[in-house]
Amino acid sequence: MSGAEPAVPAVPEGIDALLERVRSGYERIGAAEAYAAWQGGALLVDTRYQALRERDGLIPGAVVVERNELEWRLDPQGSHRLPEATGHDLTIVVLCNEGYASSLAVDSLHRLGLHRATDLVGGFQAWKAAGLPVVPA
């Protein structure tokens, strides 16, 4: 074997414990805060898959990056980055459909050095319920 192998916990953590641990490392925001951050220049990233976007609509001005491409598209050092991925100090608000997958995505972005990344509590559904801008897909 080469290098140190990661420690394997004696008892698997489970998704609820993982989410709790991940979320304890940053402050999540609500729909109104996400809207204000976006209006202030934050990059709003919608990671929902296409069928959900077609069903529920889009947030005008949000960048759509499906979850399986997120790290490649937002890493400021990556060769496949979006033009908006300008640096590690970028404020990013990630949203999924209900606010679960986005928390795991934020953890991954933090590991890439994007420490100003956060996610929207309740995801797109909270955004829509708050009456914030949504347009048909």
C-alpha positions as CSV (number, residue, x, y, z in Angstrom):
1,M,0.0,0.0,0.0
2,S,1.1,3.5,-0.7
3,G,0.5,6.4,1.7
4,A,-1.7,6.4,4.7
5,E,-5.1,4.8,4.4
6,P,-8.0,6.9,5.8
7,A,-9.3,5.7,9.2
8,V,-12.4,3.7,8.9
9,P,-14.8,4.3,11.8
10,A,-15.7,1.3,14.0
11,V,-19.4,2.1,13.5
12,P,-20.6,3.7,10.2
13,E,-21.7,7.3,10.7
14,G,-25.0,7.3,8.9
15,I,-26.4,10.1,6.7
16,D,-28.2,11.9,9.6
17,A,-25.0,12.1,11.6
18,L,-23.0,13.0,8.6
19,L,-25.4,15.9,7.7
20,E,-25.3,17.1,11.3
21,R,-21.5,17.1,11.4
22,V,-21.1,18.8,8.0
23,R,-23.7,21.5,8.8
24,S,-22.0,22.3,12.1
25,G,-19.0,23.6,10.1
26,Y,-20.8,26.5,8.6
27,E,-23.9,28.7,8.8
28,R,-26.7,27.8,6.5
29,I,-29.1,30.6,5.3
30,G,-32.8,31.0,4.7
31,A,-34.5,32.0,1.5
32,A,-34.6,35.8,2.3
33,E,-30.9,35.7,3.2
34,A,-30.1,33.7,0.0
35,Y,-31.9,36.3,-2.1
36,A,-30.1,39.2,-0.4
37,A,-26.7,37.4,-0.9
38,W,-27.5,36.9,-4.5
39,Q,-28.6,40.5,-5.0
40,G,-25.3,41.4,-3.3
41,G,-23.2,39.5,-5.8
42,A,-23.1,35.9,-4.5
43,L,-23.2,33.1,-7.0
44,L,-26.4,31.2,-6.7
45,V,-25.9,27.7,-7.9
46,D,-28.9,25.4,-8.6
47,T,-27.8,21.7,-8.5
48,R,-31.3,20.2,-9.1
49,Y,-31.5,17.7,-11.9
50,Q,-33.2,18.5,-15.1
51,A,-36.6,16.9,-14.4
52,L,-37.0,18.9,-11.2
53,R,-36.1,22.1,-13.0
54,E,-38.6,21.3,-15.8
55,R,-41.3,20.5,-13.2
56,D,-40.8,23.4,-10.8
57,G,-39.1,26.1,-12.8
58,L,-35.8,28.1,-12.6
59,I,-34.5,30.9,-10.5
60,P,-33.7,33.7,-13.1
61,G,-29.9,34.4,-13.0
62,A,-29.0,31.3,-11.0
63,V,-26.2,29.2,-12.5
64,V,-27.4,25.6,-13.2
65,V,-24.7,23.0,-12.3
66,E,-25.9,19.5,-11.8
67,R,-24.4,18.0,-8.6
68,N,-22.1,15.5,-10.4
69,E,-20.2,18.5,-12.1
70,L,-20.2,20.9,-9.2
71,E,-16.6,20.6,-8.0
72,W,-15.2,20.7,-11.6
73,R,-17.2,23.8,-12.5
74,L,-16.6,25.8,-9.3
75,D,-12.9,25.0,-8.5
76,P,-11.1,28.3,-9.4
77,Q,-8.0,26.2,-10.2
78,G,-9.8,23.7,-12.4
79,S,-9.6,23.5,-16.2
80,H,-13.4,23.1,-16.5
81,R,-14.4,25.9,-14.2
82,L,-17.2,28.3,-15.0
83,P,-16.2,31.9,-15.9
84,E,-17.9,32.9,-12.6
85,A,-15.5,30.7,-10.5
86,T,-13.1,33.6,-10.1
87,G,-11.4,32.8,-6.8
88,H,-11.6,31.1,-3.5
89,D,-13.1,34.1,-1.8
90,L,-16.3,33.8,-3.9
91,T,-19.5,33.8,-2.0
92,I,-21.6,30.8,-3.2
93,V,-25.1,29.8,-2.2
94,V,-25.9,26.2,-3.3
95,L,-29.4,24.9,-3.5
96,C,-30.9,21.6,-4.3
97,N,-34.5,20.7,-4.1
98,E,-35.0,20.5,-0.4
99,G,-31.7,21.4,1.2
100,Y,-30.1,18.0,1.9
101,A,-27.8,17.3,-1.0
102,S,-26.7,20.9,-1.0
103,S,-25.2,20.5,2.4
104,L,-23.0,17.7,1.2
105,A,-22.1,19.7,-1.8
106,V,-21.0,22.6,0.4
107,D,-18.8,20.3,2.4
108,S,-17.1,19.3,-0.8
109,L,-16.7,22.9,-1.9
110,H,-15.1,23.8,1.5
111,R,-12.6,21.0,0.9
112,L,-11.6,22.8,-2.3
113,G,-11.0,26.0,-0.4
114,L,-14.3,27.7,-1.2
115,H,-14.9,28.6,2.5
116,R,-17.6,31.2,1.7
117,A,-19.9,28.5,0.3
118,T,-23.2,27.9,2.1
119,D,-26.5,26.4,1.2
120,L,-30.2,27.3,1.4
121,V,-32.2,25.7,4.2
122,G,-35.1,24.0,2.5
123,G,-33.6,24.4,-1.0
124,F,-35.5,25.4,-4.0
125,Q,-38.8,24.5,-2.4
126,A,-38.1,27.1,0.4
127,W,-37.2,29.7,-2.2
128,K,-40.4,29.1,-4.1
129,A,-42.5,29.1,-0.9
130,A,-41.1,32.4,0.1
131,G,-42.4,33.9,-3.2
132,L,-39.0,34.7,-4.6
133,P,-38.5,34.9,-8.4
134,V,-39.1,31.7,-10.3
135,V,-39.6,31.3,-14.1
136,P,-40.8,28.3,-16.1
137,A,-38.0,26.1,-17.4
